[in-house]
Amino acid sequence: MVVISPSSFEARVSLRREYTCQPACVTLPRMSPAEVRIRPATEADLPAIDAIFNREILEGVATWDIEPWTAAARLAWFHAHQREGGAVFVADARGEVAGFAHLSFYSPRLPYRTTRTDSVYLRPEVQRRGLGRLLVAAVLDEARRTGAHLVIAGIDSENAASIALHRSLGFEVMSRLSEAGWKFEQWRTLVQMGVILNAPAR
């Protein structure tokens, strides 16, 4: 993680203008979850994924990253997920990427081989419409298919919507790390939630 110093305020404002409107500034029409297709991400989806994630970096707490990702970094991240057995899914709303979720290994160390982490991000205009639930459900299905035993989600304590979403899918609070991070000029608390899938050990 690269820290942007306080003296780079002008650069931060410039980045905000750049990333909050790329590549899809058009507001998605109101639609039901039935009109959205959850599918594996492709390289063609990466600019939209970057736009969603980088906006959250600059405006939200779903991630504690503080510097927007470059296209090269996102491509390397995507290839790493493919190479290492992770998974990335997108919510395809009439051809537009409305959100994405990914399943990643918790640790490269062998004892943690059946533990994964999940993350989910949505465009602001489609939040609270059931798309996040569809994405996390797809991630959990993939975790079961690949033999995961435990899936962990690290969530900002003020992200009530994500906490409720994960709880609705069987996640329980496993730990709370007070003042574990610093963003937007204040300490952030991390809530770690997890769900045991009862997959056999491998």
Secondary structure, DSSP 8 states (H G I E B T S, - for coil): -----GGGHHHHHHHHHHHTTSS--S------GGGEEEEE--GGGHHHHHHHHHHHHHH-SS----S---HHHHHHHHHHHHHHT-EEEEEEETTEEEEEEEEEES-SSGGGTTEEEEEEEE-GGGTTSSHHHHHHHHHHHHHHHTT-SEEEEEEETT-HHHHHHHHHTT-EEEEEEEEEEEETTEEEEEEEEEEE------
